[in-house]
Structures are given as C-alpha cells and as structure tokens.
Amino acid sequence: MVKDSKGRKVPGYDLHVFICSHERAEDAPRPCCAKKDSLRLMKNMKAAAKEEGIHNIRIQKSGCLDFCENGISCVVYPEGLWYTLTGEENIPVLLEHLRTGTIAEQLLMDLGD
C-alpha cells in the first residue's frame, strides 16, 4: 500500500482550492493571472493555512480558469464558489472560509448577468 506523507489512509480533501497561474504571451489580447502574481499569492496562502492549522484542505495552482479579466481567479470545491483575488489582503478572508465555511462575500467573482 502506498504511504501518504500526511498519514491519511484514503485520498481526498474536505476542500480543494484552485488558484489560476496561467501565463499568456506579452502580446496576448487577454490578461493572465500569472502576471498579477498569482503564484506568489497561492504560495503565501498555503503557508498561512498551514501556520493557522487548517488541515485536510488542498491549495494549489491551476491552469487557466478562463476569468482572468476579473482579477486572479480562484475556485473552491466542493462548493464551486468562484472568487476574485487581488492580493495578500485577501488571504485572511479566504482562510476564514476554509476554516468555518463562511462565504467570503466580498471576494465573490462578479460574473454579471
């Protein structure tokens, strides 16, 4: 049997957070999350979650989530909540969601009508 570094007997997480780290060419007609420093934000969020003892979650980079015009795209599963992140100031708010399940209303992505 394969050993899990976290001591789990079955795979999976309670929550799974994907943060877009897609990078487009300089001359691309659309913006990209990587140029908004999404990878650094993701790494800092992972470190903050670990420091706060939030367990059984996975925070990781993703490929393009297709909403780069809104800011750094982020989606949390299993809820399927889409967030727009702007920077480090969003970390405590998103961690509160991961810790308590409280939706971070101020970060919800505005998908229009």
ChimeraX attribute file (.defattr): number of C-alpha atoms within 10 A of each C-alpha:
attribute: neighborCount
match mode: 1-to-1
recipient: residues
	/A:1	4
	/A:2	5
	/A:3	9
	/A:4	10
	/A:5	6
	/A:6	8
	/A:7	7
	/A:8	10
	/A:9	10
	/A:10	8
	/A:11	6
	/A:12	11
	/A:13	12
	/A:14	11
	/A:15	17
	/A:16	18
	/A:17	23
	/A:18	19
	/A:19	27
	/A:20	26
	/A:21	27
	/A:22	21
	/A:23	16
	/A:24	15
	/A:25	9
	/A:26	10
	/A:27	7
	/A:28	9
	/A:29	8
	/A:30	12
	/A:31	19
	/A:32	27
	/A:33	28
	/A:34	20
	/A:35	14
	/A:36	18
	/A:37	14
	/A:38	26
	/A:39	20
	/A:40	14
	/A:41	23
	/A:42	23
	/A:43	14
	/A:44	14
	/A:45	20
	/A:46	20
	/A:47	13
	/A:48	15
	/A:49	21
	/A:50	12
	/A:51	9
	/A:52	11
	/A:53	10
	/A:54	16
	/A:55	14
	/A:56	13
	/A:57	18
	/A:58	17
	/A:59	17
	/A:60	17
	/A:61	17
	/A:62	16
	/A:63	13
	/A:64	17
	/A:65	18
	/A:66	13
	/A:67	19
	/A:68	20
	/A:69	12
	/A:70	17
	/A:71	19
	/A:72	27
	/A:73	26
	/A:74	28
	/A:75	20
	/A:76	19
	/A:77	15
	/A:78	11
	/A:79	11
	/A:80	11
	/A:81	15
	/A:82	21
	/A:83	23
	/A:84	21
	/A:85	24
	/A:86	18
	/A:87	15
	/A:88	14
	/A:89	10
	/A:90	16
	/A:91	18
	/A:92	14
	/A:93	17
	/A:94	22
	/A:95	19
	/A:96	15
	/A:97	14
	/A:98	22
	/A:99	16
	/A:100	9
	/A:101	12
	/A:102	12
	/A:103	16
	/A:104	18
	/A:105	11
	/A:106	12
	/A:107	17
	/A:108	15
	/A:109	19
	/A:110	11
	/A:111	8
	/A:112	4
	/A:113	3
